[in-house]
């Protein structure tokens, strides 16, 4: 990353923190202590998840996740880390796999829609990472061929309801 990219990321990060603090300040000024506590608990949980993400020792993956929302206006990505593991040996391959999966999904995005995504690290029993996006995509089924040669991709799926489609890609970190 270049210095201006780091500054941009930090500026975005600071902006998000200021928004959180403004909400707490607003709730406090209205004597809504239950809302203050709720927001503080959200921030603590988010900070703990961020700490878990950093402790995975997968710098490229961590950076990909932390930069994601600043780079993609119509996509919102959240993450959850369950368990602990040293993923440094998977870092490069997983970061490429995540980007390839996202590129495949993004190619099917309607430019006027907002998409919600999540990435979950399941590291307690089996080492798996799942990436899902939900929204009003152009097609119900995607061409997953770009992912077929990636060694970690375990499966891809989609689910439809009346208003949206969810695409999920599971990355199996047990196979190496």
C-alpha positions as CSV (number, residue, x, y, z in Angstrom):
1,X,0.0,0.0,0.0
2,X,1.1,3.5,-0.8
3,X,1.2,6.2,1.8
4,X,-1.9,8.0,0.3
5,X,-3.8,4.7,0.5
6,X,-2.9,4.2,4.1
7,X,-4.0,7.8,4.9
8,X,-7.3,7.2,3.0
9,X,-8.0,4.0,5.0
10,X,-7.1,5.7,8.3
11,X,-9.3,8.7,7.4
12,X,-12.2,6.4,6.7
13,X,-11.6,4.4,9.9
14,X,-11.5,7.7,12.0
15,X,-14.7,8.9,10.3
16,X,-16.5,5.7,11.3
17,X,-15.3,6.0,14.9
18,X,-16.4,9.6,15.0
19,X,-19.9,8.5,13.8
20,X,-20.0,6.0,16.6
21,X,-19.0,8.5,19.2
22,X,-21.5,11.1,17.9
23,X,-24.3,8.5,18.4
24,X,-23.2,7.8,22.0
25,X,-23.0,11.5,22.7
26,X,-26.5,12.0,21.2
27,X,-28.0,9.2,23.2
28,X,-26.3,10.5,26.4
29,X,-27.6,14.0,25.8
30,X,-31.2,12.6,25.6
31,X,-30.6,10.5,28.8
32,X,-31.1,7.3,26.8
33,X,-28.6,5.3,28.9
34,X,-29.9,2.0,27.6
35,X,-29.0,3.1,24.1
36,X,-25.6,4.3,25.3
37,X,-24.9,0.9,26.8
38,X,-26.1,-0.9,23.8
39,X,-23.9,1.2,21.5
40,X,-20.8,0.8,23.7
41,X,-21.4,-3.0,23.8
42,X,-21.6,-3.0,20.0
43,X,-18.3,-1.1,19.8
44,X,-16.6,-3.5,22.3
45,X,-17.8,-6.5,20.3
46,X,-16.6,-4.9,17.1
47,X,-13.2,-4.2,18.6
48,X,-12.9,-7.7,19.9
49,X,-13.7,-9.1,16.5
50,X,-11.1,-6.7,14.9
51,X,-8.6,-8.0,17.4
52,X,-9.4,-11.6,16.5
53,X,-9.0,-10.7,12.8
54,X,-5.6,-9.1,13.4
55,X,-4.5,-12.2,15.4
56,X,-5.0,-14.5,12.5
57,X,-1.6,-13.4,11.2
58,X,-3.1,-13.1,7.7
59,X,-2.0,-9.6,6.8
60,X,-3.3,-9.6,3.2
61,X,-6.6,-11.0,4.1
62,X,-7.0,-8.6,7.0
63,X,-6.1,-5.6,4.8
64,X,-8.5,-6.9,2.1
65,X,-11.4,-7.0,4.7
66,X,-10.6,-3.7,6.3
67,X,-10.3,-1.8,3.0
68,X,-13.3,-3.5,1.5
69,X,-16.0,-1.0,2.5
70,X,-13.9,2.0,1.5
71,X,-13.3,0.6,-2.0
72,X,-16.8,-0.7,-2.8
73,X,-19.7,1.8,-2.4
74,X,-22.5,-0.5,-3.2
75,X,-21.2,-3.5,-1.1
76,X,-21.1,-3.6,2.7
77,X,-19.0,-6.3,4.3
78,X,-19.0,-7.5,7.9
79,X,-16.9,-10.2,9.4
80,X,-16.9,-12.6,12.3
81,X,-14.0,-14.7,13.6
82,X,-14.8,-17.8,15.6
83,X,-11.8,-19.4,17.2
84,X,-8.1,-18.8,16.8
85,X,-5.6,-19.9,14.2
86,X,-2.4,-18.8,12.6
87,X,-3.4,-18.4,8.9
88,X,-0.1,-16.9,7.8
89,X,0.5,-19.9,5.5
90,X,-2.9,-19.4,3.8
91,X,-2.7,-15.6,3.6
92,X,-1.6,-15.1,0.0
93,X,-3.8,-17.8,-1.5
94,X,-6.8,-16.9,0.6
95,X,-6.6,-13.2,-0.3
96,X,-6.5,-14.1,-4.0
97,X,-9.4,-16.5,-3.6
98,X,-11.5,-13.9,-1.8
99,X,-10.8,-11.3,-4.5
100,X,-11.6,-13.8,-7.3
101,X,-14.9,-14.8,-5.6
102,X,-15.8,-11.2,-5.1
103,X,-14.9,-10.3,-8.7
104,X,-17.3,-13.1,-9.8
105,X,-20.1,-11.8,-7.6
106,X,-19.5,-8.1,-8.4
107,X,-19.7,-8.9,-12.2
108,X,-23.3,-9.8,-11.6
109,X,-24.2,-6.7,-9.5
110,X,-26.9,-4.3,-10.5
111,X,-25.3,-0.8,-10.4
112,X,-28.3,0.7,-8.5
113,X,-28.5,-1.9,-5.7
114,X,-26.8,-2.2,-2.3
115,X,-25.4,-5.6,-1.3
116,X,-24.8,-7.0,2.1
117,X,-21.9,-9.3,2.6
118,X,-20.4,-11.3,5.4
119,X,-17.2,-13.2,5.9
120,X,-17.0,-15.8,8.6
121,X,-13.9,-17.5,9.9
122,X,-14.8,-20.8,11.4
123,X,-11.6,-22.0,13.1
124,X,-12.7,-24.0,16.1
125,X,-13.3,-27.5,14.7
126,X,-12.6,-27.2,11.0
127,X,-10.7,-24.4,9.4
128,X,-13.2,-22.8,7.0
129,X,-14.0,-19.4,5.7
130,X,-17.3,-18.5,4.1
131,X,-18.1,-15.4,2.0
132,X,-21.7,-14.5,1.3
133,X,-23.4,-11.6,-0.4
134,X,-27.1,-10.9,-0.6
135,X,-29.0,-8.5,-2.8
136,X,-30.8,-8.0,-6.1
137,X,-28.3,-9.5,-8.6
138,X,-28.7,-9.5,-12.3
139,X,-28.8,-13.3,-12.6
140,X,-29.9,-16.0,-10.2
141,X,-27.0,-18.3,-11.1
142,X,-23.4,-17.3,-11.6
143,X,-20.6,-18.7,-13.7
144,X,-18.3,-20.1,-11.1
145,X,-15.7,-21.3,-13.6
146,X,-13.1,-18.6,-12.5
147,X,-13.1,-20.3,-9.0
148,X,-12.8,-23.9,-10.1
149,X,-9.0,-23.8,-10.2
150,X,-8.6,-22.2,-6.8
151,X,-7.3,-24.9,-4.3
152,X,-9.4,-23.7,-1.3
153,X,-12.8,-23.4,-2.8
154,X,-14.9,-26.1,-1.3
155,X,-18.3,-25.2,-2.8
156,X,-20.4,-22.4,-4.1
157,X,-24.1,-22.0,-3.7
158,X,-26.9,-19.6,-4.2
159,X,-30.3,-19.2,-2.6
160,X,-33.2,-17.2,-3.9
161,X,-36.3,-15.7,-2.3
162,X,-38.8,-13.3,-3.8
163,X,-36.6,-10.2,-3.4
164,X,-33.0,-11.2,-3.3
165,X,-30.3,-13.8,-4.0
166,X,-27.6,-14.9,-1.7
167,X,-24.3,-16.2,-3.1
168,X,-22.0,-18.2,-0.7
169,X,-18.5,-19.5,-1.3
170,X,-16.9,-21.8,1.2
171,X,-13.1,-21.9,1.5
172,X,-11.7,-25.0,3.1
173,X,-8.4,-24.4,4.8
174,X,-7.9,-28.0,5.8
175,X,-6.8,-29.0,2.3
176,X,-3.2,-27.9,1.5
